[in-house]
């Protein structure tokens, strides 16, 4: 810990300062900064060193039995943090105390709070990676010296104009007796705690990695992985609920990055990354390995050929367009989908069609001779006599049919590969085909009537004409493929907004989500949510593509969550009975709000709140059991007399003396008016009592009293006009 002028200043600082030149010992106070979770924070100037610092002042409760031990822990934590020297860590200069007031001075960082940056705009993917790199480096530096951050969240991180990140408040101890945060501030900070912190376990390296991953999650997606309407819901989400994949929270985040961040958010500390360096290395590798968007993957390089067989919109493949006519396309579809056939289709042989047909005809004639009745399979060895083994007639014709069928398929394939448009006869020509290759295209055909294989030349003329007819027929018109449908990926901050598309009445969706089945075109999309102004966007949807749309809704209402113990209390807001009972949440207009809770048998609980648009506030009082009013007794001249019933015994009772100036005011105890005006003394049972003193022409006076056995309470208040 440094010993300098600031150390002397903080150890002897005073709480008051002249208004003209505010000073705290040797420090000049410039202005009060937004309150944090601990104490009051000022921007100050050290004139001796001519530098600006941040001065934090907070009180350690004197009533704590271990107050001195707590102060020692605060000083030890600050001393360790003062040794940190890293470009991404705000320097802690000094820490001292006087009596029970602790003073800390640290480097003043002129920059934007990360939370403000995240609220104003969606950071680019590259920016998120740079912030994660600096944040992880700062944590590793601190962890190497045994220093851990107790309040890591976007409010304690600043971004300088040049993009440098600074982590604030290293060395500030987290203790429930030091916390000064409001319920709304506590609800803002809660989502960045680790499961260990929620369970009141010590902060360590793994806890800081978890908090950092929570910030990175929100930087990528624009929303927190752990949210809730009240602290209990947030805590349960942190400890028990796995966050959504990042791609679901925002469609721009690839699966590779999502897996890395979710690993760092593991509930079990042992499953997280062992250091910030490993976390960022995995994050950087995931960003490099992230797949291209779908439309980029489907994009062909310039000059690349169009795929030959591409599926149409219905999922089927179009007919081959390069053949001579319908017959050839039908022959192609009839081909078996074996590897050899596929290779022949896309890599045709160099031989001409006529040469192919001659080779086929020669092979066919050879097989016909070998397959005739009485033929022996395999020649006998010289000098040996072997018995002839004839094939049965049924097998003979079956083999012949298979051979002929295979040859016909090969011939059809050869026609497709060796296509010459001029070889196709025209209906108007009316003459025989002059092309030799076409004339010998199919040397064999399977005749159903005689069961014998014969050449096409030997077939009747009518058969030949019928064979040419379908091949010369005009191709059937092919309907154009239906345009592919597109998708719309919708997301919003906050989540859960209703999404409506103009022109689709009666249909609505919730964000985040995917809207499918959209024809290509422009769509007017409206996001709405109670308490927020609606937002409308116009977006273009392309066929077969996914169009993302993300909006940040602006709040126009404030939100109050009212609970308390016990539940079932009637809720009054601004003097009006809402007809609702606790627990309940209300949307209210921005501005001051008066909250009153009423429950039979309990004292009323009330508070005054001032809400801004979008602000969420929790009010959860513990209602006090009201003392009985059916047995209140009057004390007069030291003697106890009956007043509202009951006995005159003072055993186990308490006394309340009520006076006012001027005298003669009406007194009401827990809603029950007394029959005597002030001054008055009553005897009551132990309990809680609300006492209202009223007199015409004066303001109403309200007091509360909690009394035990044999207690004596005196209320003596002057009434004001």
C-alpha positions, 0 to 999 in steps of 0.5 A, spaced: 500 500 500 502 506 498 504 511 503 503 518 500 499 524 501 492 521 499 494 516 505 494 521 510 488 524 507 484 518 507 486 516 514 484 523 517 478 525 513 472 528 515 465 527 513 463 535 513 466 540 508 464 547 506 460 548 501 464 554 497 470 549 497 468 542 499 475 538 501 476 532 505 483 533 508 488 534 502 483 532 497 478 537 493 471 534 492 469 535 485 462 532 484 459 526 487 458 520 482 453 515 481 452 511 487 455 504 487 453 498 492 458 500 497 458 507 500 458 514 497 463 515 491 466 522 489 470 525 483 476 528 487 483 532 486 489 531 489 492 538 489 499 536 491 500 530 486 495 534 481 491 528 479 484 526 479 482 520 483 476 517 486 474 517 493 470 512 496 467 513 503 463 508 507 461 506 514 462 499 518 457 499 523 459 500 530 454 495 533 457 489 530 461 485 535 467 484 530 467 491 527 474 491 528 476 484 524 471 487 518 476 493 518 482 489 518 479 484 512 477 491 508 484 493 509 488 487 507 484 486 501 485 493 499 493 492 500 493 486 496 489 489 490 494 496 491 499 491 488 496 490 481 499 494 475 495 492 469 493 496 463 486 493 464 485 495 471 484 501 475 489 502 480 487 502 487 492 508 491 490 508 498 485 505 503 485 508 511 480 509 516 478 513 522 473 511 527 468 506 523 469 510 517 473 507 511 476 511 505 479 509 499 482 512 493 483 509 486 485 511 479 479 516 476 478 513 469 475 518 464 470 513 459 464 510 458 461 505 463 460 498 459 453 498 461 451 505 458 455 502 451 451 496 451 444 500 452 445 504 447 447 500 441 449 492 439 456 491 439 459 488 433 462 481 434 469 483 433 468 488 439 465 483 443 472 479 442 476 485 444 473 486 450 473 479 452 480 479 451 482 485 455 477 482 461 480 476 461 487 478 461 485 483 467 482 477 471 488 473 470 493 478 472 489 479 479 488 472 480 496 471 479 496 475 486 490 472 489 486 478 488 479 476 486 473 481 484 467 481 488 463 486 484 464 484 477 459 487 472 458 492 467 457 498 471 464 496 474 467 496 467 469 502 463 471 503 456 476 509 454 475 512 447 481 508 444 477 502 446 482 500 452 478 497 457 479 498 465 476 494 470 474 498 477 473 496 484 478 491 485 480 490 492 473 492 495 470 487 499 463 484 499 460 484 505 452 484 507 454 489 513 457 494 508 452 494 502 448 500 501 444 498 494 437 500 493 432 494 491 432 496 484 440 496 484 440 490 488 436 487 482 440 490 477 447 487 480 444 480 482 444 477 475 452 477 475 453 473 481 456 466 480 452 460 484 457 460 489 456 468 491 449 466 491 450 461 496 454 466 500 461 462 499 467 465 498 469 469 491 475 465 487 478 464 480 472 460 478 467 465 480 470 471 476 470 466 470 463 465 471 461 473 472 465 474 466 462 469 462 455 472 464 458 479 461 460 476 455 453 472 454 450 479 454 455 482 449 453 477 444 446 477 445 444 483 448 440 480 454 442 477 460 442 469 461 439 470 468 433 474 469 427 475 473 422 479 476 425 479 483 431 477 487 429 470 488 427 468 481 434 471 479 438 467 484 434 460 482 436 462 475 443 462 477 443 456 481 439 451 478 437 453 471 441 452 465 441 459 460 439 458 453 444 457 447 446 464 445 444 462 438 437 462 441 437 469 444 440 472 438 441 469 431 447 472 429 451 468 434 454 461 431 454 454 435 461 454 436 461 460 440 455 458 444 458 452 446 464 456 449 460 461 453 456 456 456 462 452 458 464 458 462 457 458 465 457 451 468 454 451 475 460 446 477 466 451 478 470 445 476 467 444 469 469 452 467 475 454 464 481 454 469 483 461 467 481 467 463 487 466 458 484 459 456 477 462 456 479 467 451 483 462 447 477 457 446 472 463 444 477 466 439 478 459 436 470 458 436 470 465 432 475 463 427 471 456 426 464 459 426 461 457 419 459 462 414 452 464 414 447 459 410 447 464 404 454 465 403 455 457 403 450 456 398 454 462 393 457 459 387 464 462 386 465 466 379 465 462 373 463 455 377 458 451 373 451 450 375 450 443 379 447 439 374 442 435 378 439 440 383 433 439 387 427 444 385 423 447 390 419 441 392 425 437 393 425 432 387 430 433 381 428 436 375 429 432 368 435 431 364 435 437 360 440 435 355 437 429 352 434 428 345 427 428 347 422 425 352 425 418 351 432 419 353 430 423 359 425 417 361 431 412 360 436 416 364 431 416 370 430 409 369 438 408 370 440 404 377 443 409 381 450 405 382 456 408 383 458 406 376 452 408 372 453 415 376 460 415 373 458 414 366 453 419 366 458 425 368 464 422 365 462 419 358 467 415 354 470 418 348 468 412 343 462 414 338 455 411 339 456 407 333 462 404 336 459 403 342 453 399 339 458 395 335 461 392 341 455 391 344 452 387 338 458 383 338 458 381 345 450 380 345 452 375 339 457 371 343 453 371 349 447 368 345 451 363 342 454 361 349 447 361 352 443 356 346 440 350 349 445 344 350 451 349 351 457 346 355 459 352 360 467 351 360 471 347 355 473 340 357 480 339 358 483 335 351 483 328 351 477 328 356 470 326 355 465 330 360 458 329 360 453 335 357 449 339 362 444 342 359 440 348 361 432 348 363 428 352 358 425 356 363 432 358 365 434 359 358 429 364 357 430 368 363 437 369 362 436 371 355 431 376 358 436 379 363 441 380 357 437 383 352 434 388 358 441 390 360 443 391 353 437 396 352 439 400 358 446 401 355 444 403 348 439 408 351 445 411 356 449 411 349 444 415 346 444 420 351 451 421 352 452 421 344 446 426 343 446 429 336 440 434 335 440 433 327 439 425 328 432 426 331 427 425 326 422 431 325 415 429 324 414 434 318 420 430 315 416 423 314 422 419 311 426 414 314 432 416 319 438 418 315 443 417 321 447 411 321 448 411 329 441 412 330 439 406 325 443 402 329 441 405 336 438 398 339 440 392 335 436 388 340 429 388 342 425 384 347 419 381 343 413 379 348 409 375 343 414 370 340 419 370 346 425 370 341 430 376 341 431 379 334 434 385 331 430 391 330 431 391 322 427 384 322 421 387 326 415 389 322 414 396 320 409 398 324 413 396 330 418 401 328 414 406 327 410 406 333 417 406 337 419 412 333 412 416 335 414 417 342 421 419 341 419 424 336 413 427 340 414 434 343 416 434 350 411 435 355 411 443 358 415 443 365 412 447 370 416 453 373 419 451 380 415 454 386 419 460 389 422 458 395 419 460 402 423 464 407 424 465 414 424 471 419 428 470 426 425 475 431 428 477 437 427 483 442 430 486 448 426 485 453 424 478 451 417 476 450 414 481 446 408 480 441 410 480 434 405 481 428 406 482 421 401 486 417 397 482 412 397 476 417 391 478 421 389 473 427 396 471 427 402 473 432 408 470 435 413 471 441 420 473 441 425 470 440 423 465 435 423 463 428 417 465 423 417 460 417 413 459 411 414 467 408 413 468 401 419 472 398 417 480 399 417 486 404 414 485 411 412 490 416 413 487 423 411 490 429 413 488 436 409 490 442 409 489 450 405 492 456 409 497 459 413 499 452 412 503 446 411 499 440 416 498 435 415 497 427 420 495 422 420 493 415 424 488 412 425 484 406 425 476 406 428 472 400 426 465 398 430 460 402 434 465 406 433 467 414 432 474 415 434 477 422 430 482 426 432 485 433 429 491 436 430 494 443 423 496 446 423 503 450 419 503 456 414 508 458 412 505 464 415 503 471 414 496 474 413 495 481 413 488 484 410 488 491 410 482 496 411 481 503 410 477 509 405 474 510 402 474 503 395 476 502 395 483 504 390 488 500 394 493 495 393 501 495 396 505 490 396 513 491 390 512 495 386 507 491 384 500 492 387 496 487 383 490 489 389 486 488 393 482 494 400 480 494 404 478 491 403 482 485 406 486 480 404 493 477 405 497 471 405 505 473 406 511 470 413 514 471 413 519 477 412 518 485 407 512 487 404 511 494 404 504 496 400 502 502 399 494 504 393 492 509 391 486 512 387 484 518 390 483 524 397 486 522 399 493 522 399 497 515 405 498 511 407 504 507 412 507 503 413 512 498 417 511 491 419 515 485 419 511 479 422 512 472 420 509 465 423 502 465 425 502 472 423 496 476 422 496 484 421 491 489 417 492 495 417 487 500 415 489 507 414 484 513 408 486 516 407 486 524 402 483 528 397 488 531 396 489 538 389 487 541 384 493 541 378 490 544 382 490 551 385 497 552 384 499 559 384 507 561 390 509 566 387 515 571 391 517 577 395 511 577 389 506 577 387 502 571 380 502 569 375 499 564 375 502 558 374 498 552 372 491 556 377 487 560 380 486 567 384 491 571 390 487 572 396 490 570 400 483 570 403 482 563 401 489 560 404 495 557 403 502 558 403 508 553 402 515 555 400 520 549 400 527 550 399 533 545 400 540 544 395 543 544 391 538 548 384 535 547 386 531 540 383 525 538 387 518 539 386 512 534 390 506 536 390 501 531 384 503 527 380 504 534 378 511 537 379 512 544 373 515 548 378 520 551 382 525 548 389 527 550 392 527 555 391 520 556 395 513 558 392 506 556 394 499 558 395 494 552 398 487 551 405 487 548 405 488 541 405 493 535 401 499 535 399 505 530 397 511 534 394 517 530 393 523 533 388 528 530 385 535 532 381 540 527 385 545 524 392 541 525 396 536 521 395 529 523 400 526 527 402 518 526 406 514 531 408 507 531 410 503 538 412 496 539 411 494 546 413 488 551 411 486 557 411 492 563 414 497 557 412 504 558 412 508 552 411 516 552 409 520 546 409 527 547 408 531 540 406 538 538 401 539 533 403 543 527 398 547 522 
